[in-house]
Structure formats: C-alpha cells, structure tokens
Amino acid sequence: MTSKQRTLRALGAAAAALIIGAATVNAAQSGDGASEARSKLTFIVPADPGGGWDLVAREGQNALREGDVVANSQVVNVPGAGGTIGLAQTVRQAETSNMLMVTGTVMIGGIVVNRSAHTLEDVTPIARLADDYEVIVVPADSPYKTTADLVDALREDPRAVAIGGGSLGGTDHLLAAMIARDVGVDPQQANYIPFSGGGEALTSLLSHSVDVGISGYNEFSDQIEAGNLRALAVSAHEPVPGIDVPTLAEQGIDAVLPNWRGVMAPPGISAEEREELTEIVTEMTRTPAWQDTLERNRWDDTFQSGAEFEEFLSAEIDRITTITEELGLS
C-alpha cells in the first residue's frame, strides 16, 4: 500500500468515525440519564470488525441479550490509529450515559505511538473484563517449523521476515518487538506490518503476503484447528488450558504479554450514571452466556471495577508506556 493510499484510508476512517459518531450521539442522548443505559446501550469498538475488541463487544452484546440485562444494545465500529480515533470519538461524546468503549492493552501503546491528543485518563473507567493471550503463527507450509527456526531467521536478517499484526504500538507490535529484543535483534529493525483488523491480517497470512502472524489466539484458532496455520508459541505466563501450544517462556524467550480487555464510558457522566453502567457490566459478567464466552474463547476471568480497576489501569498505563519507549517505538 502506498503512502498516498494510507493517507486516504486514514482520512476516510476519520470521516466515517465522525459520521458514525454523530449518529450514535443522537441515538444515545435521547433518554433520561442513568435509566437510558438500560433501554439502549451502545458499544464503541475502536477497530474494524473481526478483531479482539469486536469479539468482546459482540459477545457482551449477546450476554446482555441472553441475560435480559438491557432492552437493546448495538455495536458501532470506529477503526483507526490503534484505537485512538475511537477514543477521540468517545471523548467528544461527553456526558453520554449509555455508551461503553471497548479498550485494553492495545490502546495504551497506540496512544503513545500515535501521539494521541487523548489518553485513557480522558474517559471514565468502568471495568476490566478478561485477559487474552497472543499467539505467534505461520502458514502450515512455512519453513519455520519451530520458534527456534523463526529466531534463527530473525537473527540472520530481521528485515527478511515480514510479521503481520494489529496497529502500530498495539499488543501484537509490542510482542514482536519484545521477542526481537530478547533474541538480540534491534526491535526497530523488525519488519512489522500493521493491519487495522484481525481479518485483514489473517488474509495476508494465508496468502503469504506476510511470513508470520501475531494476534489474540481466538483470531487464528479456526485456521489453526483446520491445519492451515501452525502455532509456534503463546505469550502467557504459563501453559493455557485448552491451548496445546508452548509459551515463549518455555522456549527460553522472555516475552510475557497478557492482553486485557475492558470497557470505558465517556467523560462527564455523573456518579449515579457511572454506577449504573458498572452494575450493567457486572450483571453481564454473571450471566451463563458470558461464562460460556470465557470458556469458549479461553479468556481468563479478571473482572475488576471501581477503585481496583482504576489502580490496575494506572499501573498498566505506566507499564506499557515504559515498554513502548524502551523498545524505541514511541
């Protein structure tokens, strides 16, 4: 893709975000405060359909429906710039009390790399939902049969190994850089190719446009199980139940990176409105449908809200920002 095409694409995404956001605001502000969230709740997904954030929102929407938690819910995708376009849109929707933006590890790095005018401190923390883990995959016919094969290729010529993943500064990019650094390769020499959504990254991987893919396990799981992709490693602290793939740590690489998922509300909502949204999300996580979601997607249940989530978020912002800067990605 040429620089001109990238520019036009970014402008198009921004324009679409403005149009979608305006329509969403009109719908969201038509109620009477906190009770409006029970009538109609909107999930803002700051990425294209098909990725991890989109999956969280749609699984959440299903749990809300199955659990009869809210009357209606909708998912609106506002992609671009590591989630920061969706973040900016959410900030502009201040005082909207029936909206939740999906966020997580990816956005923190995206904020730094894209020098975003807005940060997660500009929105209202509601809850951390679950943790996912990254997987490193290659096409089934790849010459890289093991992680050791991939490491050898990176050491020989990092620019010759095209690594596809999500947006710049996101979890996929951070993990690629962490692996490179740990095996003695300059992270900035890694040939990382960002995509705006998991579907696009998968297509490029299957068409051999890239050599290696990094994403959340569930974004590649169907193709792994079908035998079209080979999983080399996961980024978990320890083996993940249900995933028969060794961790990077087990293979001698110090690159552990959980990918947490959570939800934030626009700024300026009242304490009562924030409490209502927190209660809605809490009820959602207690439904059988959400419990099935955790098991089916192999997510760790790490639910937090209130002060506990705020403390985690503050520490996580510091941690990811430091990693991003140390890797020379900022």
C-alpha positions as CSV (number, residue, x, y, z in Angstrom):
1,M,0.0,0.0,0.0
2,T,1.4,3.4,-1.0
3,S,1.8,6.3,1.4
4,K,-1.0,8.1,-0.5
5,Q,-3.3,5.2,-0.1
6,R,-2.6,5.0,3.6
7,T,-3.3,8.7,3.9
8,L,-6.6,8.4,2.0
9,R,-7.5,5.4,4.1
10,A,-6.8,7.2,7.3
11,L,-8.8,10.2,6.2
12,G,-11.7,8.0,5.2
13,A,-11.7,6.2,8.6
14,A,-11.7,9.6,10.4
15,A,-14.6,10.9,8.3
16,A,-16.5,7.7,8.8
17,A,-15.9,7.9,12.6
18,L,-17.3,11.5,12.6
19,I,-20.4,10.4,10.7
20,I,-21.0,7.3,12.8
21,G,-20.2,9.1,16.0
22,A,-22.8,11.9,15.3
23,A,-25.5,9.4,14.6
24,T,-24.6,7.4,17.7
25,V,-24.7,10.5,19.9
26,N,-28.1,11.4,18.6
27,A,-29.4,8.0,19.5
28,A,-27.6,7.8,22.8
29,Q,-28.7,11.2,24.1
30,S,-32.4,10.6,23.6
31,G,-33.1,9.3,27.0
32,D,-33.3,10.4,30.7
33,G,-30.0,9.8,32.4
34,A,-28.9,6.6,34.0
35,S,-32.0,4.7,33.1
36,E,-31.3,5.2,29.4
37,A,-28.4,2.7,29.6
38,R,-31.0,0.0,30.5
39,S,-33.1,1.0,27.4
40,K,-30.4,1.1,24.8
41,L,-26.6,0.6,25.3
42,T,-24.0,1.3,22.6
43,F,-20.6,-0.4,22.4
44,I,-18.0,1.6,20.6
45,V,-15.4,-0.7,19.1
46,P,-12.3,1.3,18.1
47,A,-11.3,-1.2,15.4
48,D,-12.6,-3.0,12.3
49,P,-15.0,-5.9,12.6
50,G,-13.3,-9.3,13.2
51,G,-10.7,-8.4,15.8
52,G,-10.4,-9.0,19.5
53,W,-12.2,-5.8,20.6
54,D,-15.0,-6.5,18.2
55,L,-15.3,-10.0,19.6
56,V,-15.5,-8.7,23.2
57,A,-18.3,-6.3,22.2
58,R,-20.4,-8.8,20.3
59,E,-20.0,-11.5,23.0
60,G,-21.0,-8.8,25.5
61,Q,-24.0,-7.8,23.4
62,N,-25.1,-11.5,23.3
63,A,-24.7,-11.8,27.1
64,L,-26.7,-8.7,27.7
65,R,-29.5,-10.0,25.5
66,E,-29.5,-13.6,26.8
67,G,-29.4,-12.3,30.4
68,D,-32.1,-9.7,29.8
69,V,-29.8,-7.1,31.3
70,V,-30.7,-4.3,28.9
71,A,-33.6,-3.9,26.5
72,N,-31.4,-3.1,23.4
73,S,-27.8,-2.9,22.5
74,Q,-25.7,-2.1,19.4
75,V,-22.1,-2.3,18.3
76,V,-20.5,0.5,16.3
77,N,-17.1,0.1,14.8
78,V,-14.9,3.2,14.7
79,P,-11.5,2.0,13.5
80,G,-8.1,3.6,13.1
81,A,-4.8,4.6,14.6
82,G,-4.5,1.9,17.3
83,G,-8.0,2.7,18.6
84,T,-7.2,6.4,19.1
85,I,-9.8,7.6,16.6
86,G,-12.5,5.7,18.5
87,L,-11.1,7.1,21.8
88,A,-11.3,10.7,20.4
89,Q,-14.9,10.0,19.3
90,T,-15.7,8.7,22.8
91,V,-14.2,11.8,24.4
92,R,-16.3,14.1,22.2
93,Q,-19.4,12.3,23.4
94,A,-19.0,13.6,26.9
95,E,-22.0,13.2,29.3
96,T,-23.4,10.3,27.1
97,S,-24.5,7.9,29.8
98,N,-25.4,4.8,27.7
99,M,-22.2,4.1,25.9
100,L,-19.2,1.9,26.5
101,M,-15.9,1.9,24.6
102,V,-14.0,-1.4,24.4
103,T,-10.3,-0.9,25.3
104,G,-7.3,-2.8,26.5
105,T,-3.5,-3.2,26.2
106,V,-3.5,-2.3,22.5
107,M,-4.9,1.2,23.1
108,I,-2.2,2.2,25.6
109,G,0.6,1.5,23.1
110,G,-1.5,3.1,20.3
111,I,-1.8,6.3,22.3
112,V,2.0,6.5,22.7
113,V,3.0,5.6,19.2
114,N,0.3,7.7,17.5
115,R,1.0,10.7,19.9
116,S,-2.7,10.8,20.6
117,A,-4.2,14.1,21.8
118,H,-6.4,12.0,24.2
119,T,-5.5,9.3,26.7
120,L,-7.4,6.8,28.8
121,E,-7.3,9.4,31.5
122,D,-9.8,11.4,29.4
123,V,-12.6,8.8,29.7
124,T,-14.4,7.1,32.6
125,P,-13.1,3.7,33.8
126,I,-15.9,1.1,34.2
127,A,-14.5,-2.4,34.3
128,R,-11.8,-4.9,33.2
129,L,-13.5,-7.9,31.8
130,A,-10.9,-10.6,30.9
131,D,-7.4,-11.4,29.7
132,D,-6.5,-12.9,26.4
133,Y,-3.0,-14.1,25.2
134,E,-1.1,-13.6,22.0
135,V,-0.2,-16.4,19.6
136,I,2.6,-16.5,17.1
137,V,1.6,-18.4,13.9
138,V,3.0,-19.2,10.5
139,P,1.3,-20.8,7.4
140,A,1.2,-24.6,7.5
141,D,3.8,-24.8,4.7
142,S,6.2,-22.3,6.3
143,P,9.9,-23.2,6.5
144,Y,9.7,-22.1,10.2
145,K,8.7,-25.3,11.9
146,T,9.5,-24.1,15.4
147,T,10.1,-20.9,17.3
148,A,13.8,-21.6,17.1
149,D,13.6,-21.6,13.3
150,L,12.0,-18.2,13.4
151,V,14.5,-16.8,15.9
152,D,17.4,-18.0,13.6
153,A,15.8,-16.2,10.6
154,L,15.3,-13.0,12.6
155,R,19.0,-13.1,13.7
156,E,20.2,-13.6,10.2
157,D,18.1,-10.9,8.6
158,P,15.2,-9.3,10.5
159,R,14.1,-7.3,7.5
160,A,13.5,-10.5,5.5
161,V,10.9,-11.8,7.9
162,A,7.5,-10.0,7.4
163,I,5.5,-10.0,10.6
164,G,1.8,-9.1,10.4
165,G,-0.3,-8.0,13.2
166,G,-2.5,-5.2,14.6
167,S,-1.9,-1.5,14.7
168,L,1.4,0.2,15.5
169,G,2.1,0.3,19.2
170,G,-0.6,-2.4,19.9
171,T,-0.1,-5.7,21.7
172,D,1.0,-7.5,18.5
173,H,3.6,-4.9,17.7
174,L,4.9,-4.8,21.3
175,L,5.2,-8.6,21.4
176,A,7.1,-8.7,18.1
177,A,9.5,-6.0,19.4
178,M,9.9,-7.8,22.8
179,I,10.8,-11.1,21.0
180,A,13.3,-9.3,18.8
181,R,14.9,-7.6,21.7
182,D,15.2,-10.8,23.8
183,V,16.9,-12.7,21.0
184,G,19.4,-9.9,20.3
185,V,17.8,-8.1,17.4
186,D,17.2,-4.4,17.3
187,P,13.3,-4.1,17.7
188,Q,13.3,-1.2,15.3
189,Q,14.8,-3.5,12.6
190,A,11.9,-5.9,12.9
191,N,9.8,-5.9,9.7
192,Y,6.4,-5.3,11.3
193,I,3.4,-4.7,9.0
194,P,0.3,-3.3,10.8
195,F,-3.2,-4.1,9.8
196,S,-6.4,-2.4,11.0
197,G,-8.3,-5.6,11.8
198,G,-7.7,-9.3,12.5
199,G,-9.5,-10.4,9.3
200,E,-7.1,-8.4,7.1
201,A,-4.1,-9.8,9.0
202,L,-5.4,-13.3,8.6
203,T,-6.0,-12.9,4.8
204,S,-2.4,-11.6,4.3
205,L,-1.0,-14.5,6.3
206,L,-3.0,-17.2,4.4
207,S,-2.0,-15.5,1.1
208,H,1.7,-15.5,2.1
209,S,1.9,-11.7,1.9
210,V,3.4,-11.9,5.4
211,D,5.6,-14.7,6.9
212,V,4.5,-14.6,10.5
213,G,1.3,-13.5,12.2
214,I,0.7,-12.3,15.8
215,S,-2.7,-11.8,17.3
216,G,-5.1,-13.0,20.0
217,Y,-5.4,-16.8,19.9
218,N,-9.1,-16.7,19.0
219,E,-8.5,-14.7,15.9
220,F,-6.4,-17.5,14.5
221,S,-7.9,-20.5,16.3
222,D,-10.2,-21.8,13.5
223,Q,-7.3,-21.8,11.0
224,I,-5.0,-23.4,13.5
225,E,-7.5,-26.2,14.1
226,A,-8.2,-26.6,10.4
227,G,-4.4,-27.1,9.8
228,N,-3.9,-24.0,7.7
229,L,-1.8,-22.3,10.3
230,R,0.8,-23.6,12.7
231,A,1.0,-22.1,16.1
232,L,4.6,-21.7,17.4
233,A,4.1,-20.0,20.8
234,V,1.8,-18.1,23.1
235,S,2.6,-15.1,25.3
236,A,1.2,-16.4,28.5
237,H,2.9,-16.7,31.9
238,E,2.2,-20.4,31.9
239,P,0.5,-23.0,29.6
240,V,-3.1,-22.1,28.9
241,P,-5.7,-24.8,29.4
242,G,-7.2,-25.8,26.1
243,I,-4.4,-24.4,24.0
244,D,-1.8,-27.1,23.1
245,V,0.9,-24.5,22.3
246,P,4.1,-23.9,24.3
247,T,4.7,-20.5,25.8
248,L,7.5,-18.3,24.7
249,A,8.9,-18.6,28.3
250,E,9.0,-22.4,28.0
251,Q,11.1,-21.9,24.8
252,G,13.6,-19.6,26.5
253,I,12.2,-16.2,25.4
254,D,11.4,-13.6,28.0
255,A,8.3,-12.1,26.4
256,V,5.2,-12.4,28.5
257,L,2.3,-10.2,27.5
258,P,-1.3,-10.7,28.6
259,N,-3.8,-8.7,26.6
260,W,-6.5,-7.4,28.9
261,R,-9.9,-6.3,27.7
262,G,-12.1,-3.7,29.4
263,V,-14.7,-1.0,28.9
264,M,-14.7,2.7,29.5
265,A,-17.5,5.3,29.4
266,P,-17.4,8.9,28.0
267,P,-16.2,11.7,30.3
268,G,-18.5,13.9,32.3
269,I,-21.1,11.3,33.3
270,S,-22.5,11.5,36.9
271,A,-21.5,9.2,39.7
272,E,-25.0,7.7,39.5
273,E,-24.7,7.1,35.8
274,R,-21.2,5.5,36.3
275,E,-22.6,3.3,39.0
276,E,-25.5,2.2,36.7
277,L,-23.1,1.3,33.9
278,T,-20.8,-0.6,36.3
279,E,-23.8,-2.6,37.6
280,I,-24.9,-3.4,34.0
281,V,-21.4,-4.7,33.1
282,T,-21.3,-6.6,36.4
283,E,-24.6,-8.3,35.7
284,M,-23.4,-9.1,32.2
285,T,-20.3,-11.0,33.5
286,R,-22.5,-13.1,35.8
287,T,-24.7,-14.4,33.0
288,P,-24.3,-18.0,31.9
289,A,-23.8,-16.6,28.4
290,W,-20.7,-14.6,29.5
291,Q,-19.3,-17.6,31.5
292,D,-19.7,-19.6,28.3
293,T,-17.8,-16.9,26.4
294,L,-14.9,-17.0,28.8
295,E,-14.6,-20.8,28.5
296,R,-15.2,-20.9,24.7
297,N,-12.7,-18.2,24.0
298,R,-10.2,-19.4,26.6
299,W,-10.1,-16.0,28.3
300,D,-9.0,-15.6,31.9
301,D,-11.7,-14.1,34.1
302,T,-10.0,-11.0,35.6
303,F,-13.1,-8.8,36.3
304,Q,-12.4,-5.6,38.2
305,S,-14.4,-2.4,38.7
306,G,-14.2,0.7,40.8
307,A,-11.0,1.6,42.7
308,E,-9.5,-1.8,42.0
309,F,-9.8,-1.3,38.2
310,E,-8.5,2.3,38.5
311,E,-5.4,1.1,40.3
312,F,-4.8,-1.6,37.7
313,L,-5.3,0.8,34.9
314,S,-2.9,3.4,36.3
315,A,-0.2,0.7,36.7
316,E,-0.8,-0.7,33.3
317,I,-0.5,2.7,31.6
318,D,2.9,3.2,33.2
319,R,4.0,-0.4,32.3
320,I,3.0,-0.4,28.7
321,T,4.2,3.2,28.1
322,T,7.6,2.3,29.6
323,I,7.9,-0.9,27.4
324,T,6.9,1.2,24.3
325,E,9.5,3.8,25.0
326,E,12.3,1.3,25.9
327,L,11.7,-0.6,22.6
328,G,12.1,2.7,20.7
329,L,8.6,2.6,19.3
330,S,7.4,5.9,20.6
